[in-house]
Amino acid sequence: MKGKIGAVLLALAMIFGLVGAVICLERIPAGYVGVVYNMNGGVDGEILTQGWHLVSPTKKVTTYSIGIEQSYLTAEDKGDSKDDESFSIPTSDGKTVRVNLEFSYRFDEARAANTFVTFKGKSGETIKDTFIKPKVIAWTQEVSANYPVTDIFGDKRTVINAELDTYLRQKFDQYGIIIDTVNFTDISVDAETAAAIQKKVTAQQELELANIEAQTAKVQAEKDREVALIQAQKEKEAAEIQAETDIIEANAAAEVVRIAAEAEASANRQIAASLTPELIEKIKYEQWNGQTPKVTSSGSSIIDIGDLG
């Protein structure tokens, strides 16, 4: 009898042990960590990573996402934004702008225990809904208040977006929450403000067009000046070449004349040197026609020198 009772008790102990073991098993999903805490709320200090873990029945686990979570504050039903969660932001010139915004975040694994204590054991999902989203709205409004509506709605949107990204990262870091991205997905204003913005955009476009035209004219004028300088330089070089050519041709002609004159003078000198008195008399004799010269005098007839003989 005692043996049967012992066997039953042993079986019951094994059953309760198995049930207890199952009850104490905790599964941590991929991309999450678990913070183990006591039933009285005190943090155990143990951080559980992905997988199955055996946890004491007197302890519990709260999980936090360490993978990137996408969140939305939009008018349409998108992601975790089931209702209209778009919000208004103020501007430095007293206007109000309605915006849709999306952001991504994650909890810092190394500070998960501190996050648990800071938010008094709230889950990551609860922290997102009750703290992260409201703070994103409030801190976005702080940034937007530094800019006029024309900047937020216009060409400085990317600059403001970048400043907001930096600001949110800084503000959330102290809570062990990491902001990865933040972006305005839609910005809307009233009709009056939209008309004022369009007027500014049009004026800016006209100014840019005028600047482009002025720059184009400047470039063309500079190009024309360079072409004129090149043409003037070519003409100058051509004139210099022609002048040099004329000088060369004049010098060549003068040289020809000089050489011819020297040759003629040399020939004359040679001839003069060869004309002896005897040669001269011979030439005279050869050129004489055999007639005696006739001489005339005033008021008398021609005298034939031959008759005087």
BELSUL-V500152 format. One record per backbone hydrogen bond with DSSP energy under -0.5 kcal/mol. CO is the residue of the C=O (numbers start at 1). NH is the residue of the N-H. If there is no record, write none. Layout:
BEGIN
co = <CO | CO>
nh = <NH | NH>
END
This chain:
BEGIN
co = <1 | 2 | 3 | 4 | 5 | 6 | 7 | 8 | 9 | 10 | 11 | 12 | 13 | 14 | 15 | 16 | 17 | 18 | 19 | 20 | 22 | 24 | 26 | 26 | 27 | 28 | 29 | 31 | 31 | 33 | 34 | 34 | 35 | 36 | 36 | 37 | 38 | 42 | 46 | 46 | 48 | 51 | 53 | 53 | 56 | 58 | 60 | 62 | 63 | 64 | 65 | 69 | 71 | 73 | 74 | 76 | 78 | 80 | 81 | 83 | 87 | 89 | 91 | 95 | 97 | 98 | 99 | 100 | 100 | 101 | 102 | 103 | 104 | 104 | 105 | 106 | 107 | 108 | 109 | 111 | 112 | 113 | 114 | 115 | 116 | 117 | 119 | 123 | 124 | 125 | 126 | 127 | 127 | 128 | 131 | 132 | 133 | 134 | 135 | 136 | 137 | 138 | 139 | 140 | 141 | 143 | 144 | 144 | 147 | 148 | 148 | 149 | 150 | 151 | 154 | 156 | 157 | 158 | 159 | 160 | 161 | 162 | 163 | 164 | 165 | 166 | 167 | 168 | 169 | 170 | 172 | 172 | 173 | 176 | 177 | 178 | 178 | 181 | 183 | 183 | 186 | 188 | 190 | 191 | 192 | 193 | 194 | 195 | 196 | 197 | 198 | 199 | 200 | 201 | 202 | 203 | 204 | 205 | 206 | 207 | 208 | 209 | 210 | 211 | 212 | 213 | 214 | 215 | 216 | 217 | 218 | 219 | 220 | 221 | 222 | 223 | 224 | 225 | 226 | 227 | 228 | 229 | 230 | 231 | 232 | 233 | 234 | 235 | 236 | 237 | 238 | 239 | 240 | 241 | 242 | 243 | 244 | 245 | 246 | 247 | 248 | 249 | 250 | 251 | 252 | 253 | 254 | 255 | 256 | 257 | 258 | 259 | 260 | 261 | 262 | 263 | 264 | 265 | 266 | 267 | 268 | 269 | 270 | 271 | 272 | 274 | 276 | 277 | 278 | 279 | 280 | 281 | 282 | 283 | 284 | 285 | 293 | 295 | 297 | 302 | 303 | 303 | 304 | 304 | 305 | 306>
nh = <5 | 6 | 7 | 8 | 9 | 10 | 11 | 12 | 13 | 14 | 15 | 16 | 17 | 18 | 19 | 20 | 21 | 22 | 23 | 24 | 25 | 55 | 28 | 53 | 29 | 51 | 32 | 66 | 67 | 64 | 36 | 48 | 62 | 44 | 45 | 60 | 41 | 38 | 36 | 48 | 34 | 28 | 26 | 55 | 59 | 39 | 37 | 35 | 124 | 33 | 107 | 105 | 103 | 101 | 85 | 78 | 81 | 82 | 78 | 85 | 99 | 97 | 94 | 91 | 89 | 188 | 87 | 185 | 186 | 73 | 183 | 71 | 180 | 181 | 69 | 178 | 109 | 111 | 112 | 115 | 116 | 117 | 118 | 119 | 121 | 120 | 122 | 127 | 128 | 129 | 130 | 131 | 132 | 133 | 135 | 136 | 137 | 138 | 139 | 140 | 141 | 142 | 143 | 144 | 145 | 146 | 92 | 147 | 92 | 151 | 152 | 153 | 154 | 156 | 157 | 160 | 161 | 162 | 163 | 164 | 165 | 166 | 167 | 168 | 169 | 170 | 171 | 172 | 173 | 174 | 175 | 177 | 176 | 108 | 179 | 106 | 180 | 104 | 102 | 185 | 100 | 98 | 194 | 195 | 196 | 197 | 198 | 199 | 200 | 201 | 202 | 203 | 204 | 205 | 206 | 207 | 208 | 209 | 210 | 211 | 212 | 213 | 214 | 215 | 216 | 217 | 218 | 219 | 220 | 221 | 222 | 223 | 224 | 225 | 226 | 227 | 228 | 229 | 230 | 231 | 232 | 233 | 234 | 235 | 236 | 237 | 238 | 239 | 240 | 241 | 242 | 243 | 244 | 245 | 246 | 247 | 248 | 249 | 250 | 251 | 252 | 253 | 254 | 255 | 256 | 257 | 258 | 259 | 260 | 261 | 262 | 263 | 264 | 265 | 266 | 267 | 268 | 269 | 270 | 271 | 272 | 273 | 274 | 275 | 275 | 276 | 280 | 281 | 282 | 283 | 284 | 285 | 286 | 287 | 288 | 288 | 305 | 303 | 300 | 304 | 295 | 305 | 307 | 308 | 308 | 309>
END
